[in-house]
Amino acid sequence: MKKDNRPPLDTLACTNPHCQDHGLPGKDNLRIIREYGKHDLIRYLKCNTCKTSFSERKNTPLWNARLPEAEIASIAEHLSDKCCYKSSARLTKHSKNTVKHYAKRIGYHARDVHD
């Protein structure tokens, strides 16, 4: 993922459930504190309303992920094509446990989004 492909700040929202701007994108309340990760691809943000700092990946399956984004997307794609854990592991060249781990993370996130 290149820096140009990151979502614009106005599409992101505060992750603090006690903030009045929680979950409301486009409020112009977020600012970038720093960038981190390999090639500085991940932004660390601060909400000007509640002063909470958080990663732009907070509350997503990519938060604290050890694998590159493209590899997690590949695992998700194979699982969505109805491949089993073993087949997905073989196709993505990761262990079955790694595939299960990310399947859980992706599943929990999907459940929360649908709720």
C-alpha positions in Angstrom: 0.0 0.0 0.0 1.5 3.3 -1.0 1.0 6.6 0.9 -1.2 7.9 -2.0 -3.7 5.0 -1.5 -4.4 5.7 2.2 -7.9 6.9 3.1 -8.2 10.7 3.4 -8.5 12.0 6.9 -12.0 13.2 6.3 -13.1 9.6 5.9 -11.8 8.6 9.3 -13.4 9.2 12.7 -12.5 9.1 16.4 -12.4 5.7 17.9 -13.1 6.8 21.5 -16.7 5.8 22.3 -16.9 8.7 24.9 -16.0 11.4 22.3 -18.8 13.5 20.9 -17.3 12.9 17.4 -17.0 9.1 17.8 -17.7 7.4 14.5 -18.5 10.6 12.7 -16.2 11.1 9.7 -15.7 14.5 8.1 -15.7 16.5 11.4 -12.2 17.9 10.7 -11.1 16.9 14.2 -8.3 14.5 13.4 -4.6 15.4 12.9 -1.6 13.2 12.1 0.9 13.0 15.0 3.3 10.7 13.2 3.7 7.9 10.7 5.1 4.5 11.5 5.6 1.0 10.3 7.5 -0.2 7.3 7.9 2.7 4.9 5.8 4.9 7.3 2.5 3.7 5.8 0.5 3.8 9.0 -0.7 7.1 10.5 -1.0 7.8 14.2 -3.8 10.3 14.7 -5.1 12.5 17.5 -8.6 13.7 17.9 -8.7 17.4 18.7 -12.1 17.1 20.4 -11.3 14.5 23.1 -7.4 14.4 22.8 -7.4 10.6 22.3 -4.5 9.3 20.2 -4.9 6.1 18.1 -3.7 4.3 15.0 -5.8 4.7 11.8 -6.0 0.9 11.9 -7.6 0.8 15.3 -10.8 -1.4 15.3 -9.8 -3.1 12.0 -8.4 -6.6 11.3 -5.1 -4.8 10.4 -4.6 -3.3 13.9 -1.3 -4.7 15.3 -1.0 -7.1 12.4 2.4 -8.6 11.8 1.7 -9.6 8.2 1.7 -7.0 5.3 -1.7 -5.8 4.3 -1.5 -7.5 0.9 -0.9 -10.9 2.6 -3.9 -10.5 4.9 -6.0 -9.5 2.0 -4.9 -12.6 0.2 -5.9 -14.8 3.2 -9.3 -13.1 3.3 -9.8 -13.5 -0.4 -9.1 -17.3 -0.3 -11.4 -17.7 2.7 -14.1 -15.8 0.9 -13.7 -18.1 -2.1 -14.7 -21.0 0.3 -11.2 -22.4 0.7 -10.6 -24.2 3.9 -7.8 -23.2 6.4 -5.5 -25.9 5.0 -5.9 -24.8 1.4 -5.7 -21.1 2.2 -2.5 -21.8 4.2 -0.9 -23.7 1.3 -1.9 -21.0 -1.3 -0.7 -18.1 0.8 2.4 -19.9 2.1 1.5 -19.3 5.8 0.8 -21.8 8.6 -2.7 -23.0 9.2 -2.6 -21.3 12.6 -1.8 -18.0 11.0 -4.7 -18.3 8.6 -7.1 -19.2 11.5 -5.8 -16.2 13.5 -6.6 -13.8 10.7 -9.9 -15.5 9.9 -11.0 -14.9 13.5 -9.9 -11.2 13.3 -11.7 -10.7 10.0 -14.8 -12.5 11.2 -15.0 -10.5 14.4 -14.6 -7.3 12.5 -17.3 -8.3 9.9 -19.7 -9.2 12.8 -19.2 -5.9 14.5 -19.7 -4.0 11.2 -22.9 -5.8 10.5 -24.2 -5.3 14.1 
